[in-house]
Amino acid sequence: MATPSSSISNGFGLSMSNKMLIGVGVGVVAVGGVGYLAYRHFHRDVMPEKWRRIGTLQRVNVFPVKSCAPLAQPEKDEYECHMLGLGMGVVRDRRFMIINDKNEMLTARGYPHMLKIQPQQTANGLIFSAPGMPDIELDYKHLETPGEDVHTEVWGVKVDAMHCGSRFDKWFSQFILKSDSGLRLVYYPYPIPVRQINARLRKMPFIKREDAGAFNDATSYVLMNLSSIAELNTRLERPVDPLQFRGNFELKMDVDEPYAEDRWQWMRIGEDAVFRVVAPCTRCILPNINVNSAERDVDGEPLKTLRSYRLFNYASPALGIHLGLRRFGNVKANDVVYIEDNRI
């Protein structure tokens, strides 16, 4: 397996190359507009000095296995915001993924009952539970021995993974495929994000390669404004659970303001964790699956309704925002959430 290059920037503030570009931009301002535009672009990526409270975190979600249920944790638990993703101890968001015998990722889009696979954290790893299946425990210590690289992809972006072991393959195959084989559980072995940026986000001006996460679709962090979901639910016959959007952070605003997140640029959660808003979160068919029954909505909702008013210039409707971590910090439910304060 290739070792991540030491030249990868740490993702917390401007890299050295960005600082150099700012200096170049400032020097050229006097003689041309190009330098000014470069300076203005990078200046916009400077962390705010003033913050404004907008609400609190109602819920924090960590999804250890891509397309499976989130950790069931008490509200008092505190989570670490790391460049690889949200987590606690050895457990990180989307660090595990299920693949088929062609090394293609498996998701609940094709197998909705994956949402019923429930991970629970232990001192050294995870326990997986699923209806009709015996629990199976995964110890992180047993994943430290290097094995054969597994070459896979997340939405067309190549990434190497490591195989977890045949007993997990059998367990996940039995529950998902009703067969003793056909699937493998793999884990993300790197300590930092190494994937390229998802192709549909490459033109976003503030996204960085370090924002890609482990096996996340696009970035390590997604925030959902509960006011936006509440407004969406007024348009639906059958209201949806916010968990159907699989956000890491569920924000309860002090004053309801649906879709206010479309305009935010920076966010701070608690005292330390700072995030850059890097892209809107466009939606596939996964929110159409009920998180409790694991059944698809017969009318294709809420995606059908979202397409009627949240499509903009994207191929899919947008709801929620992708975040890139710019300063480490710990977060927990009921933490205060702030955005940049641009008021004069």
Number of C-alpha atoms within 10 A of each C-alpha: 14 7 7 12 8 7 6 13 15 15 17 16 17 17 13 10 10 12 14 12 16 20 14 15 22 16 14 16 15 10 9 11 12 12 20 18 15 18 20 14 15 17 12 11 15 12 18 16 8 11 16 14 16 17 20 21 23 17 17 23 23 25 25 26 28 23 26 24 22 24 20 13 13 9 12 9 11 15 20 18 24 21 25 26 28 25 23 17 12 12 25 24 25 26 23 26 25 24 20 15 10 10 16 18 21 19 19 18 17 10 14 21 24 23 25 20 19 21 24 17 19 14 10 15 17 20 15 19 16 19 11 7 13 10 13 15 17 18 14 14 9 12 16 11 7 11 13 10 15 16 14 18 17 18 14 11 14 13 18 19 26 22 22 20 15 12 14 20 21 20 24 25 20 16 18 19 14 12 13 14 16 17 26 25 24 26 21 20 19 17 11 19 24 21 20 17 20 17 11 11 17 14 11 11 12 19 21 18 18 25 30 26 28 32 28 24 15 25 30 27 26 23 23 25 25 22 21 20 19 16 14 18 17 10 12 14 10 11 14 20 16 18 18 16 23 23 23 22 25 24 25 22 20 13 9 16 15 16 19 12 19 14 8 15 19 22 25 24 23 19 13 13 19 26 23 25 23 22 24 20 22 17 20 14 17 20 22 23 25 18 23 12 11 16 14 17 15 8 11 13 20 23 20 14 17 18 16 10 10 17 16 11 8 12 12 17 21 22 23 25 21 24 27 29 28 24 19 15 17 18 23 22 21 18 18 21 23 20 22 17 14 10 7 3
